[in-house]
Amino acid sequence: MSIIDKIFNYSEDYRYKTWKIFGIKFSVVKKYNSKKINIYEEIKKHEIISFDIFDTLLIRPYVKPTDLFLHIEKLYKIKGFHKNRILAEKSARGKYIDKEEVTLNQIYEEIDEKYKPFKEIEIELEERILTIHKENKEIYDYVLSLGKKIIIASDMYLPKNVIEKILIKNNYTNYYKLYLSSDLMLTKASGNLYKYIIEDLKVEPSSIMHIGDNFHSDFNNPKLYGIDSVYIEKIIDTFLENNIRAKKLLNENKNNIGISIMLGISAFSCLNNFNKNENKENNYWRNFGFVYGGPAVFSYMNWLKKQIIKDNINEVLFVARDGYSLKKVFDLIKPESVKTHYIYAPRIIYYLITLDFDMHFKYYPIESFELIKSVIEYYKDKDEYLQKNTPKITSATQGYKFILSNIEIYKKLAKLEYQNYREYINSIDINGSKIAIVDTCSFFISSQRLVSLFLGKENIIGYYWYSLLKENQNYRIKSFQKIKKHLFIEWNLMEFFMTSPEPPIKNIVDSKPLYHIPNKYEEKRMDIYPYVSDGIVEFFKIAKNCFRELELFINYKEIVKWINMLACIPREYDKKYIKNIKHNWSVANNKYIPLIQRWFIKESGKKYYLFSFIPFLRKEKFTGGEIKYYLFSFIPIMKIKTIENKRKYYLFMIFNILTIK
């Protein structure tokens, strides 16, 4: 051992990190990290590999296992079931204190009479929602490929025949034996199940390796009996540890089954190494779409399906560009009799055809200038008189007066645009008697108004996440969000989740979209959005696979809370990617702002002067809660971040030198 090693030494086991500095030992408790060992190499050293079931081979898409009872309560409107089911299990364990485990029958003996019929429903729901842990299934299959013997050991009150059925359904087969606490009345928690396994198999304990998610039952206890063990953290714990937004949302919404399911499915992102050969940024955007966009699109499309069935809709038009991912998800759940289309109906075409700016003047005067300017610029080169006489307008009123003074010329040109768009509509082959048009947010329902010019407004109903218009203004509309006001801190995020990898649309030519030349912001968004959309669709597929037609209670309120949590809590890791994404908010496609604007906007700033004239120190405060200090106004020296109940200090904006709780 070198002198350096004698003075400074570092060692690590499953629970502790230990440093020796000048002969003095310093130890800190740490969580076991299964990645410290090569599990595949360890498997080769053992004859028998034992697996835990719940949160190891199989996952429940809830934050807590008992949330399944809460789900039953909501599904069947049976008030008090969640609480009574938990108390019944506690009562049964107290009654059969001489036994290490209780059975489901014994639990339901202790429950109120009105809840007894729900025993079979509980079993049915467990069978339905339990799904494969992808990474651990790969390990399971690897063990089989080596010809090793697999056993499965679980502490569980469900009957053995039910567990066997669930394992087969999820393709966990060819195991040697299943050891279940409810069958043997012995548990891993006590350690007696491991003793029984050794005696039953008649093998040396060292020939067995057990894999599980409970540090006490699956990691420590088998070691006491000479069995090697590997601890794999629950994916929900990993997710909550690494996503402070999820943890905060959960703490603020106790017993909200929609949020439990939303975060439970979002935790699958811990297993979503979609493409290990893909670069980090692409996988980041897949997971971003999965965790944040997935629940939003899922909830909206789930609502839409109910609405179109209720309204007897037989054809659905998804408006470009916001309808791109919406259609991809809806097509996976729509009734077979319903046709869907992705259509181009940009608002600029509506105004080119109608020359109707009254509502804009009344409700959105700021955008009226850009809108009228775009119409004037578009028509300028289509008529000789306009080419010579169109002014460079400085106000919406000036532009509108010019249009009115030359209205016959504009009407003639508008008629040509009308015929052009008619050809496009005819090319889509829309023939339903009851038609829906789907968009995200709309102030003036311009896309619905445009399509109604050709299909008749009495045949069309518009579905929106929300619209500021009332539903009785001659056009039939319905909103997912019931409140007629903006609830999102950053609506840009919602449009980003539901958009498409296309540039802004200029017009329709020969029944095809004519795009604006994309600038660098559009090119970046177009580059990453396919990965966002992949994540959104993957979230939906997992939700559908787990729950099929069951109501998940993820409504607009849950989504608003989740997306607002994203907007309010910036992380440096997210900033690294999101800072490069800009969102266009103008009809002229020339005004771009950060996707999450509040993360990058300075709230206030102060300068401190030495001798009253030398700018010695500059302080910048950001909306997201960060404070930055610059020496002589340009040298970065300190950053302070406040997250939940922690304040972190970074020297030179990089090195975390102090954390105060």
DRENDRENDO-954353 format. One record per atom (N, C-alpha, C): x, y, z. Coordinates in pm, whole numbers, plus 50000, padded with zeros to 5 digits. Example, Ala and Ser with C-alpha at 12.3 -4.5 7.8 and 13.67 -1.06 7.14 Angstrom:
! residues 2
513194943150780/512304955050780/513204967050780/512854977550708/513674989450714/512905000350787/
! end
This chain:
! residues 661
500864988050000/500005000050000/500895012450000/500575021949913/501375034149904/501115043250023/502015052650041/501845062550150/500555070350130/500255073650004/499025081149974/497805073250019/497815059949990/496685051550030/496555050650181/497695051150251/497635050550397/497015063250455/497295074550389/496785087350440/495345089850397/495095087550267/493755089850213/493235076650156/492175071450212/491615058750164/490105060050150/489555052550054/488105052950031/487615038750007/486565034950076/485965021850052/484455023250053/483785013049999/482335014149983/481705000249990/480634998950067/479874986450062/478444989950029/477504980950061/476124982950019/475424994450091/475854997550211/475135007550289/475975019850324/477295019050314/478125029950365/479205034150267/479525047050270/480735052050206/481665055950321/482915051350316/483845054050425/485125060450371/485515071550432/486765078250398/487705077550518/488985075750492/489975076750599/490925087950562/490945098450640/491795109950614/492695111950735/494015110550714/494985111450823/494615102050938/494165090050902/493865079851003/492505080951067/491775091751038/490445093551098/489395088950998/488485080051040/487465074650951/486195083250953/485645085650834/484385092750819/483455083750737/482275080850790/481325072150719/479995079250702/479345076950588/477985082050567/477125070650515/475905070050565/474965059950516/474545063950375/474485054250287/474035057050150/473035046450108/472275049550009/471355039749953/472145030249864/471775017649868/472445007749785/472145010449639/473155010049559/473005012349416/473314999349342/472254993349284/472424980449220/473384981149102/473624993149051/474514994448936/475984992948976/476254992049108/477624990449152/478144976549114/477224966949094/477644953549056/477104950448917/477724940948853/477234936048725/476344924148754/475044926448750/474104916048791/474194903748701/474524905848575/474634894648482/475834885748516/476924891948561/478084884148602/477804876548732/477064882948823/476714876348949/475814864248926/474904865348831/473994854248799/474784841848757/475854843948681/476664832548633/477284824548747/477434830848862/478104824348976/477164815649058/475874815949027/474884808849110/474074798949028/473654788249094/472854777849027/471374781449024/470914788349129/469494791449144/469324806549159/468444812249079/468154826649090/466714828249137/466574835649246/465254838049307/464814852449279/463544853949243/462994867149214/461824870249307/461794882549356/460584888049418/459594891149305/458314893149339/457314895949235/456994910749225/456384916149330/455814929649323/456894940249332/456904949349232/457894959849215/459244954349169/459294941249141/460504935249085/460204929248948/459444918448946/459034912948816/457834920548759/456954924948849/455714931548807/455584945148877/454924954348808/454744967948862/453274971548862/452844977848970/451514984148972/451674998648928/450815003448839/450935017348792/450275027348888/450585026049016/450135035549118/451365040149197/451215051149270/452305055549357/452425046049476/451305042049536/451295032849649/450435020749614/450785008749664/449954996949638/448504998649683/448315005549796/446955007349849/446105016849766/446725023849670/445945032449582/445025024249491/445325011449478/444405002549405/443035002549473/442995003049607/441725003449680/440995016749655/441795027349647/441215040649619/440615040749478/441275034049386/440785033249249/439445025949245/439345014949317/438085007549325/436975016349382/437295023849487/436305032749549/435765042849448/436665048549367/436235058449268/435495052049151/435965040549107/435335033848992/433905029849022/433695024749142/432385019249176/431575028349268/432125040449293/431425050349376/430985044149510/431895036549572/431615029949698/432425036949808/431845047249863/432535055949957/433055048150077/434315051150116/434905045250235/435625032150213/435585026750091/436215013650067/437725014250092/438385024550041/439835025750054/440265024750201/439645032650286/440005032750428/439655019550495/438465014250466/438035001850530/438874989850487/439294989750362/440124978450314/441464978350385/442054990150407/443334991150479/443164986750624/442084991450687/441824987950827/441524973050843/440834967150745/440504952850752/441764944350751/442734948350669/443994940850665/444744942250798/444734954150852/445384956550981/444714948251090/443394947751086/442634939951184/442934925051171/443004920151048/443274905951025/444664902251076/445634910751054/447004907851101/447054907851253/446234916551314/446164916551460/445474904051513/444464899451443/443694887651485/444524874951471/445254873951363/446064861951337/447534865051366/447764870351484/449114875051520/450094863451531/449574851451553/450434839651562/450904834751425/450314840351321/450684836651184/451554847751124/452474843851037/453334853850972/452624861150859/451584855250804/450874861250691/449374859250707/448604867350640/447154865450633/446774863350487/445594857550467/445104855350331/444084866150295/443774867050168/442764876750125/441404873450186/441094860750198/439824856750260/439754861550404/440864860250477/440884864650617/440734879850627/441304886950532/441154901550531/439694905350511/439044898950415/437654902450385/436674897350490/437124888550579/436294884750694/436164896550791/437154905450788/437184916750883/436564929450827/436164929450702/435684941650639/434184943050656/433684955350649/432254958050658/431494950050552/430304945650587/429514936750501/429304942550360/429084955550351/428794961450219/429984961350125/431204959150182/432404958950098/432824944850058/432214934450114/432634920650089/432584916749940/431574921449865/431534917549722/432714922649640/433504931649699/434594937549622/435884929349627/435844917949693/437024909149695/437374904449554/436374899849481/436624895049345/437034906449252/436484918349277/436844930049196/438304933849222/438734932849349/440134935649382/441054926049307/440714913149308/441514903249237/441554906249088/440394909449033/440294912448889/441144924548851/441124934848937/441904946848907/443404944048917/443824936149017/445234932249027/445664924848901/444844915648856/445174907848736/445294917048614/444474927348611/444434936148495/445614945748491/445944951948605/446874963248602/448344959548619/448624948048677/450034944248697/450714942048562/451854948448545/452534947848416/454024945248435/454674941748327/456084937448330/457034948848366/458004945848449/459154954548472/460154950948362/460284959748262/461034956248140/462474952048167/463174959548251/464584956448276/464734943148349/463854940648447/463964928348524/463474916248445/462564918648348/462174907848258/463344903648171/464174913148131/465384909848054/466334901248138/466434904448267/467284896448357/466704882348370/465384881548387/464684868648400/464954860048277/464784865848159/464984858448035/466444854348017/467354862948066/468784859648059/469074847248145/468474846648263/468664834948351/468164822348281/467004823248217/466464811648144/467404807448031/467984817347962/468864814247849/470114806647893/470524808448020/471694801448073/471344787548124/470044784448127/469614771448178/469634770648329/469694782248395/469674782448542/468264779448593/468194775448719/466904772648782/466354785548843/465104788848812/464464800948866/463424797048970/463464803749083/462374802849180/461824816949203/460584817749248/459954830649274/459444830549418/459794840949492/459434841649633/458804855149664/457604854949723/456904867649746/456104867249876/456104878649945/455204880850059/453934887150003/452854879449998/451624884549937/450424876849989/449314884150013/448084878050064/447204872149954/447454875349829/446634869949721/446814854749711/445774847549669/445874832949655/446914828849552/447474816849570/448534812049482/448054810649338/446834805849318/446334804049181/446204817449108/445894828249182/445794841549123/447174846449080/448174844649168/449544848749136/450064841049015/449804828249009/450244820148895/449624825148765/448344828648772/447644833848654/448264847048607/448584855848704/449174868848671/450564867048609/451344857748663/452684855148609/452604850048465/451694840848439/451534835348303/451104846348207/450144854748251/449654865648166/450794874848123/451764876848212/452884885748183/454124878248133/453904865948091/454954857948027/456124854648119/455824853148248/456834847948340/456544833048357/457214825048278/456974810548277/458294803248295/458204790148298/459384781348307/460174783148436/459534788248540/460204788648670/460014775048738/460914772148831/460914758948895/459854758149006/459834768149094/458874767949204/458464782149242/457234783149293/456714795749345/456504794249495/457194802549572/457064802449718/456284814949759/455084812849811/454194824049841/453824823949989/453934835550053/453674836350198/452244832550235/451274836050149/449874832850180/449594817950166/450494810850098/450354796350082/451094788950193/452284793750229/453124786850326/453034792650466/452434804550479/452344811550608/453714814550667/454694816550578/456034820750615/456404832550527/457174841850580/457464854050503/458954856650487/459274864250386/460634869150369/460954879350477/459934886850518/460124897350619/460674891650749/460204879650786/460714873150907/462004865550879/462204861950752/463364853950712/463064839150705/461924834950763/461604820750769/461304814650632/460864822950537/460614817750403/461924813550337/463004820850363/464314817150307/464804804050367/464584802550497/464974790050564/464214778250502/462934780250476/462104769750416/462604766450275/462954776750196/463414774750058/464694766350056/465624769350144/466894761950150/466644747250182/465754744950280/465444731150320/464674723750210/463764731050144/462954724850040/463784721149917/464714729749880/465534727149762/466714717949792/467034716649923/468144708149965/469454712149894/469744725249902/470954730449838/471724738949938/472954741849902/473744751249982/473184765349960/473014773350065/472484786950051/473274795449951/474594793149947/475444801249859/475184798849711/474444788049680/474124785249539/472934793449491/472284800749584/471094808649551/471444823549551/470884830849456/470944845449458/469524850749447/469144859749538/467784865449538/467824879949490/466824883749409/466714897349355/465364903249397/465404915049458/464134921249501/464274935949533/463144942249569/463104956749585/463014961449729/462834952249824/462704956149964/464044954150035/464594965050087/465954964150142/466034954250257/465024954150341/465024944950456/464734930650412/463604928850344/463124915350313/463894908650199/464294916650100/464904910949980/466434911949976/466994920450062/468444922250058/469124917750187/468724923150300/469364919550427/469034905350472/467734901950473/467314889050529/467904876950458/467924876450325/468534864550263/470004862950299/470714873950319/472134873150356/472314866350492/471324868450580/471394862150713/471384846950703/470834841750594/470754827250575/471764822250473/472724830850438/473794826750348/473454827850201/472314834050169/471894835850030/472404849349980/473054849449865/473474862249806/472234869849759/472314883149758/471134890849720/471524903649646/470594908349567/470744920749491/469514929349514/469744941749551/468644951149575/468444959849452/467214960149400/466854968849288/465754978249334/466034991049333/465085000849386/463805001149305/462685003449374/461385004949306/461475016449207/460855014749091/460925025548992/460185037949041/459125036349120/458405048249169/459285056049266/460085049049347/460995055949439/462085063249361/462625056649258/463635063049174/463075075449107/461855074149056/461215085348987/461005097149081/460455094649200/460185105449294/461455111849348/462505103849363/463785109349410/464395118849307/464155115849180/464785123549073/463865133949010/462635134949060/461695144849005/461015152049121/461605163349159/461075170749273/459675176049245/459345178049117/457995182749083/456965172049118/457285159649084/456365148649113/456165147049263/457265148049338/457185146649483/456315157749544/456495169849494/455725181249545/454245179849508/453985175849385/452595173949341/451905163549426/452615152849456/452055141949537/451775146649679/452705154149736/452525159149873/451345168649886/451065175949777/449985185749779/448635179849739/448615167149698/447375160949649/447235146749702/447105145749834/446965132649898/445665125949853/445735112949833/444565104749797/443855109649671/444615115149577/444065118549446/444465107249352/443515098549317/443835086649240/444335090149100/443815101049042/444275105248910/445755108548912/446205115749014/447615119449025/448465107249056/447955098149140/448685085849169/448925077849041/447895076348958/448035068748834/448935076148736/448755089248724/449575097148632/451055095848666/451385097148795/452785096148836/453265081648835/452345072348864/452695058148860/453115053848721/452365058448621/452725055248481/453965063148440/454045075748484/455215084048450/456505077748501/456415070348612/457605063848668/458185053448573/457355048648480/457865039148380/458965045648296/459055058948299/460115065748226/461485061448274/461555056548399/462835051448451/463295039248373/462355032548307/462695020548228/462745023548079/462415035948042/462295039447901/463625043447839/464535034047832/465765036547756/465455033447610/464575041947554/463975038847424/464985033247325/466105039747314/467115035347219/468475038547278/469145028247326/470405030447395/471495035747303/471285034247173/472245039447077/471945054047038/470785059047085/470385072747053/471165082447141/471345094847093/472065104447175/471205109047292/471865115147391/471205118847516/470055128547494/470255138047404/469235148147383/467945142047329/468045133047234/466845126747178/466105118747284/466845111347366/466205103847474/465615113047580/466275124547602/465705134447694/464325138647646/464205141947517/462925146847465/461865135947462/462275123447441/461305112447450/460715111747590/461605112247689/461125111447827/460355123847868/460745135347817/460015147747844/458585146547790/458455141547667/457125139347610/456345129047688/457015118447733/456355107747808/455805112847941/456655119648018/456305123548155/455325135248159/455475145048070/454655157048078/453585157747967/453995155247844/453035155647734/452105143747734/452615132047773/451805119847771/450505120947850/450575124847979/449325126148056/448365136447997/448915147747945/448065158347891/447285153447769/447975147147674/447315142347553/446385130747586/446825121847675/445975110547714/444645115247772/444705124747865/443475129147932/442535136147835/443105144347746/442305151747648/441625142147550/442375132547500/441815123147402/440845113247466/441065110147592/440135101547664/438785108547677/438835121447708/437605129547715/436955130547577/437765132547474/437225133947338/436475121347296/437035109747327/436365097247289/434965096447350/434865099947478/433545099747544/432595109547477/433105121347440/432255131647381/431745127647243/432615121947160/432155118747024/431155107147026/431295098147123/430305087247137/428975093147183/429055102047281/427845108547333/427145116847226/427935123847142/427365132747039/427155125846905/427425112546903/427185104546782/427965109746662/429225113546685/430105118646578/430625107046495/430675108646362/431205097846279/432445101746198/432885114546209/434095118746140/434775129846221/436085128446241/436815137846327/437965144046248/438025157446250/439075164846180/440035170746283/441295166446280/442315171846370/443075182846298/443035194846354/443595206646288/445105207046302/445785208446189/447235210346190/447545224446243/448615226646320/449585216446350/449355210046488/448465216046565/448265211546704/447615197846713/447025193046603/446335180146609/447205168146579/448505170246560/449405159546514/449455147746613/449905150346735/449995139446834/448615135646887/447695145146886/446325141946928/445745130846840/445905132346712/445365122246619/446065108746637/447395108946654/448135096446671/447615088546791/447295095546900/446775088947020/445315084947001/444515094146946/443085091346930/442845079346839/443675077846736/443515066646644/443705053146712/444365053146829/444575040646902/443375036846989/442455046147011/441305043147098/439945045847033/439935051346916/438665055446855/437795043346820/436475045246821/435575034746771/435875031846624/435725019546583/436055015646445/435235023246342/434025027146377/433135033746281/433505048346255/434415053746334/434765067946323/435985069946232/435845078746133/436955082446045/437675094646101/438985095146082/439735106846128/440575112446013/440815125646018/441635132445918/442525142545990/443695144845933/444585155645977/444475166545872/443895178045906/443615188245805/444355201245834/444595208545726/445225221645737/444145232345729/444045239945837/443045250645841/443625262445919/444755267945872/445395278945946/444515291445945/444585298746053/443695310346068/443915320845960/445155321545906/445425331545804/444515329445682/444215316745649/443365314045533/441945318945559/441475317245681/440135322145715/440045337145690/441055344545732/441015359145716/441285363445572/442055355645498/442245358445355/440935357045279/440125347345321/438855344645251/437755354045296/437645356445426/436485363945479/436755379045494/438025382845510/438375396945537/437595402345656/437325393345751/436515396745868/437425398045990/437665410446032/438575412946144/437865418546267/436535418546264/435775425146371/436085419246509/436085406046519/436325399746650/437735402646700/438685402846608/440055405946648/440155420146701/439515429546633/439525443346680/438915444446819/437885436646842/437145437646967/437855430847083/438385418547059/438915410547169/440435409347174/441095411947063/442545409947061/443195420546973/443085433147011/443585444146926/445095443546901/445855437846995/447315437446980/447695429046858/447035417546841/447375408746730/446755413346598/445765422146605/445085426646483/446045432946384/447015440246433/447975446646344/448755436246264/449295426046333/450065415646265/449195408046165/447955405546203/447045398046118/446725405845990/446335418246004/445985426545887/447215428945801/448345431045864/449585432845789/449895420545705/449685408445762/449945395945690/449025394545570/447745398145588/446785397345478/447175407045366/447505419345402/447895429545304/449165425345228/450155420245302/451405416045238/451165404245145/450275395145186/450005383345103/449385387344969/448425396444974/447695400344852/448435410744767/449455416644824/450145427744756/450605424244615/451185412544596/451755408844466/450765401444376/449505400844417/448525393544336/447625402844255/447905415744263/447125425444186/448035437244151/447945442144030/448835452743983/448635465744061/447375469044090/447095481344164/447665480344307/447415468844371/447905467044508/449425467044513/450035461744409/451495461244405/452095475244408/451435484444343/451935498244335/451525506744454/450345503844512/449755513344608/449655508344753/449975495744776/449865490844915/450875498045004/450395504545110/451305512045199/451985502745299/453045507745359/453655500845473/452905505645597/451995497445643/451105501945751/451825502245885/451375511245971/451945512546106/450925509646214/449665506846172/448625503546269/447575494846202/446825487446283/445765478946232/444675487446166/444375498846226/443315507646172/443685512746033/444935516646016/445395521445885/445255510445780/445655498245816/445565487145722/444145483545686/443275483845787/441875480245764/441195490645675/441535503145695/440965513745610/441385511945464/442645507645444/443115505445307/442355493745242/442105483345320/441345471845267/439945476245229/439285483945317/437905488345291/437845497645169/438885505845152/438865515145038/439105508044905/439595495544915/439825487644794/439135474044805/437965474244865/437305461844903/436965452944784/436615458844670/436235450744554/437435442644502/438615448844507/439825441644464/440085429944559/439985432744689/440245422344789/439195411244784/437935414744757/436895404544747/437165395144630/437625401044519/437935392944401/439065383144432/440085388044498/441215379444535/440785369044639/439925373144732/439435364044836/438625352544776/437895355544668/437105345244601/438005334444542/439155338444489/440115328744436/440665319944548/440925326044663/441405318244779/440335308444826/439075312844818/437955304144855/437925291744765/438045293844634/438025282644540/439225273344561/440355279444590/441575271744615/441405262544736/440825268144842/440655260144964/439545249744946/438535252944866/437465243244839/438055230644774/438955232644680/439585221144614/440305212344717/440945218944814/441635211344918/440635203345003/439565209845047/438555203145130/437955191245053/437675193344925/437105182444844/438065170644831/439355173544833/440355162844818/440435153744940/439925158345053/440015150545177/438935139845185/437865141645109/436755131945109/436085131145247/435625142645291/434865143345416/433395141245382/432795130545434/431405127645399/430535123845518/431015126645639/430225123245757/429045132545776/428015127345836/426835135645863/427005143845991/427835138546084/428145145846207/429665146546219/430175158746211/431615160846200/432135168446321/433285163946373/433955171046483/435235177146431/435565188946479/436855195046451/437575196846584/438825192546592/439545192046719/440775200946713/440925209346816/442065218546825/442445219446972/443455227447002/443875228947141/443115240547207/443705252347201/443055264247255/442655273247139/441515279747150/441095288947044/440355300747103/440795312747064/440065324747104/438895327447011/439125325046882/438125329046782/437615317446697/437975305146733/437615292846659/437725294946508/438815301246463/438975304646321/439005292246232/439635281146279/439675268946197/438285263246179/437495263246286/436125258346276/435295267246184/435495280146194/434775289446107/435155287145960/436435284645935/436905282545799/436275270045738/436375259045810/435835246345757/434325247145744/433675254645833/432215256145828/431745263245701/432615271545643/432255278245517/431955268145407/432545256245418/432435246245312/431555234345352/431515231245481/430765219545525/429485223145598/429285235945626/428075240245697/428255239245847/428085250545915/428365250646059/427395242146140/426205239546083/425235231146155/425705216646162/426645212646075/427135198746073/428375196646158/428925207446210/430225206546278/430115210546425/430805202846508/430955206546649/432455207246679/432865217746745/434285219546776/434615215046917/435695207546930/436155203047062/437525209447088/437655215647205/438865222947239/439275219547382/440595220747407/441005219847548/440265230747624/440325242647571/439435253147621/439295264047517/438155270747520/437915282047430/437285293247511/437665305347477/437115316847550/435715320447502/435315315047389/433975318147337/432915310047410/431745315847422/430615308647479/430065299047374/429345288947420/428915278347330/427625281647255/427125293547265/425855296647199/425995307647093/427235309647047/427465320346949/427405315046806/426335308146773/426065302946639/426945291046600/427995288546675/428855277146647/428815267746767/428715254846740/428655244946849/430065241446893/430385243947018/431715240847069/431615234947209/432595226647243/432685220947377/434135221347421/434345223747551/435695224847606/435955214147710/437145208247703/437585198447804/437725205547938/438395216947937/438535224948058/437255232848078/436575230648186/435245236648206/435305251548239/436425256048292/436535270148332/436975278448212/436265289148186/436535297448068/437595308048097/438715303548146/439835312948163/441135305048159/442205312048136/443505305848121/444005300848256/444225287748270/444685282148396/446165278648395/446755277948276/448165274048265/449065286248279/450145284448354/451145294948365/451855296948231/452085285748161/452765286248031/451965277947930/450995284147862/450215276847762/451115272147647/452235278847625/453165274847520/453545260047532/453675255347655/454025241347678/452975231947618/451705235347637/450625226847587/450645226347434/450845237747372/450915237847226/452125229947177/453215230947251/454425223547215/454175208447218/453455203747321/453185189447332/452305184247218/451445192847163/450455188147068/450715192546924/451865198346899/452145203646766/452675192846673/453285196746560/453815186846465/455205191046420/455975181846363/457315185346313/457245191546174/456445201946162/456285209146035/456555223946059/456995231145956/457115245745969/455725252045973/455625264846008/454335271946002/453775271445860/452445270945850/451785269545721/451435283245666/451825285545543/451585298345477/450235298345406/449975287445334/448725286245259/448615272045207/447535269445133/447345256745066/447455259044916/448325251544851/448505252744706/448415238844645/447525237444545/447305224444481/446985213644584/446145217644680/445665208544786/446785203344876/447895210544880/448995206944968/449455219245045/449995217145165/450425228845244/451645235645185/451615248845183/452775256945147/453335262445277/454565258945308/455145262545437/455985275345427/456065282245540/457055292845554/458435286145560/459445293345515/460815288245529/461155288145677/461465276445733/461705275845878/462965283245919/462865290946027/464055297346082/464755287546176/465795291846244/466585282846328/465765277246446/464805285246496/463995280446607/463045269446561/462435271346444/461545261146390/462325248546354/463505250246299/464315238546263/464655230246385/464985237046495/465305229846619/464085222546672/462945229446673/461705223046721/461325211146632/461445212946501/461125202146407/462055190146425/463285192946466/464265182346485/463955173746607/463515180146715/463335172546840/461895167646860/460925173846790/459545170446822/459165155846794/459675149346689/459315135146670/459595126646793/460645129946868/460965122346989/459965125447100/459545138047110/458505141847207/457235134047177/456855133547051/455635126547011/455725111547039/456905105647017/457105091547049/456835088947197/457325097947284/457115096447428/455645097547464/454935106847401/453505108747427/452725096147392/453015090447277/452325078247232/452675066547323/453935065747367/454355054847454/453625055347588/453435067347644/452665068847769/451275063147750/450645066847639/449295062147614/449245046947602/450205041047534/450205026547514/450325019147647/451185024347736/451335018047868/450055019447948/449455031347945/448195033548019/447105024247967/447025022847836/446005014247776/446264999647809/447534995547804/447894981747833/447574978147978/447794987548070/447544984948213/446064985148247/445344994948195/443984997448243/442884994748140/443264993448013/442294991547905/441205002247912/439954998447932/438855008147925/438515014548060/439245011548164/438925016948296/439155032048302/438325038948376/438495053348398/439705055548489/440585064948450/441795067548528/441695080348610/440665088248589/440415100448667/441565110548655/442205110648538/443195121048509/442465131648428/441985141748494/441185152148429/442005164848409/441375175048355/442125187248323/442735193548448/442095192048563/442615198148685/443975192048722/444075178648709/445335171948739/446425176248642/446055177748515/447035181648414/447505196048436/446575204948468/446945218948495/447945219548610/447685212048716/448595211948830/449985206748790/450005196248709/451255189748671/452095198748580/451455204448478/452185213048385/452615226048452/451785231248541/452175243248616/453335240348711/453365228148765/454495224148850/455785224148769/455705219348645/456855219548555/457315233948531/456375242848505/456705256748475/457285264048596/456865260348715/457255267748836/458555262848898/458985250648865/460185245148929/461225242048823/462115251348795/463165248848696/464255239848752/464835231748665/466015223848700/467095226648597/468335226748640/469425229648548/469475219548434/469165207048466/469205196548364/468195199548253/466995203748293/465965207148194/466335219948118/466855229548190/467215242348126/468205240248012/469095230648031/470135228047931/469525225147794/468385218247793/467745214647667/466675224747626/465915229447723/464765237947692/465185252047649/466365256347692/466805269947655/466935271647504/467105260647432/467285261447286/465965260947209/464845259447281/463545258247215/462785271347230/462415277247119/461645289747120/460285287247056/459285294247110/457895292447066/457415305046992/456805302946876/456235314046801/454835317346853/454565329846880/453235333446931/452505343246840/453095346846725/452445356846640/451915350546512/450855356546458/450265351746334/451225353446218/452145362946229/453125365346123/454345356146134/454375347746238/455475338346258/456835345346267/456855356446338/458115363946350/458455368046493/457685362846590/457965366346729/458135353346808/459345351146858/459665338746928/460095341647071/459585333647162/459925335247304/460325321447359/461055321047472/461425308047531/460195299447558/460345286347541/459235277047563/458665278647704/459535279247804/459095282147941/459685295847976/458935306047945/459445319647948/459955323848086/459225319948189/459565324748324/460915319448373/461415308548314/462715303348355/463865312548314/463635320348211/464735327748151/464555342848154/463515347448221/463255361848225/463705367548360/464445378148353/464915384648475/463775392348540/463605389948669/462545396748743/463005410648788/464235411248830/464775424148875/466295423548876/466925434848879/468375435348884/468855447548961/470015446149025/470585457449099/472085458049073/472605470049074/474045472049061/474565479049186/475725474449231/476375480449347/477685486949299/477895499449340/479025507149288/480075509649395/481345508749355/482465512049441/482855526549413/482945534549517/483225548849504/482175555849417/480985550349416/479825556349349/479875556149196/480985551249138/481005551348991/481565538348930/482225529949010/482745517248956/481705506248982/481145500348876/480145489648896/480805477148952/480785475749086/481525465249155/480775451849154/479465452149171/478685439749184/477325441449117/476905430949042/475575431148980/474795418949028/473545421449066/472675410649114/471495409349018/471245397148973/470105394548885/469205384148950/467905387248957/466935377949013/466025373148901/465835359848893/465035354048786/463705349048840/462705348748750/461355344748788/461325330848849/462155321848798/462165308148848/462735306548987/463215317349048/463705316449185/465215317049199/465945318649090/467395319349095/467865333649119/469025334749186/469705347649201/471145345749156/471635354949074/473005354149024/473755367049056/475025365449094/475885376949125/477065377249027/477375389248978/478485391148884/479435401748939/480715398348942/481735407848984/482065417148868/482085430148897/482305440248794/481305438948679/480105434048714/478955433248622/479045422248516/480215415448505/480285405448398/480985392448439/481675392048553/482355379748596/481405371848688/480945359948645/480005352248727/480685346548851/480185350048968/480845345349091/479945336749180/478635338849178/477775331349270/476365329749213/475815317649233/474425315049197/473735308949318/472525313649347/471745308249458/470425302849403/470155290049433/468915283749387/468105279349508/466815282449506/465915277949611/464955267749552/465025255349603/464165244549555/463525238049676/462185238449680/461415233549795/461965240049921/462505232050014/462985237750140/464515238550143/465155238150027/466615238650023/467095250949948/468165256749998/468815267749928/470245263349897/470595263449767/471905258749725/472735270349672/474015270549711/474935281049670/475995275049577/476175281449461/477125276449362/478215286949337/479455283049358/480585291949331/480865291849181/481015303649124/481225305248980/480095298848898/478905298248957/477685293048893/477715277848872/478785271048913/478945256848882/479075248149007/479985251949099/480345243249211/479415245349330/478715234849367/477795235449481/478615235249610/478785246949673/479645247749791/478875247249922/477545249549915/476775249950039/475305247050009/474695238850094/473255236350085/472655238250223/471645246750231/470995249550360/469535245150352/469125236750446/467725232350450/466895241950535/
! end
